[in-house]
Amino acid sequence: MSFPAQVKYIVLTLLFVVATVNSTRTTMDILKSSKRLENLKGEVNSLEEKRAYLNSTLEYKRTDEFVEERARNALNLIKPGEKVYVHPKVLGKSIERQDTQTQEKEKPPVQLWYELFFE
């Protein structure tokens, strides 16, 4: 082989290596982009599900049924002409709980530690 032929083969080999490296980089970029695209599609799906849930919740909260339930439970309101009945046992239990809580608060700290570890 003559000198110019060797240079020709070296140049062709270098071009082949450069082309291989570039195609490998391009392939890796495509793979990364496809993974990112799949992740974004999953995120879009989850956000669409969340949006549908929030829309259904919003529609429910705009109904008269929800407003009435909220007014009765949270605000303790009643309709005109209704009477409220309180069950005495329920009222008694809540009073008993308050009494036991005040008794525990009145105990000295040493007694509370003793009860914690030895009872």
C-alpha positions, 0 to 999 in steps of 0.5 A: 500500500502506498502512503495516500492509500493508508491515509485514505483508510485512516480517514475512512476509519475515523469517519466510521468511528465518528458516525458510530458515536453520533448514531449511538448518541442519537439512539440514546437520546431517542430512548431517553425521550421515549421514557420521558414521554411515557412518564409524562403520559402517565402523569397526564392520565393521573392528572385527568383522573384527579380532575374528573374526581374534583369535578364530580366533587364540585358538582356534588358540593353545588347540590342542595343535598350537600348544602343541607347536610353541611348546614345540619352537621357543621352549623347545627341548623334545623329546618323551620318547624323541626325539633331537635332531640338529644339522647340523654346517654350521649350527653351523659357520656360526653360529660363523663369524659370531661370529668375524667379529663379534668381528674387526670389533669389534677393528678400530680406528675409523679402519680402520672409517671407511676401509672404510666410505668407500673400499671 
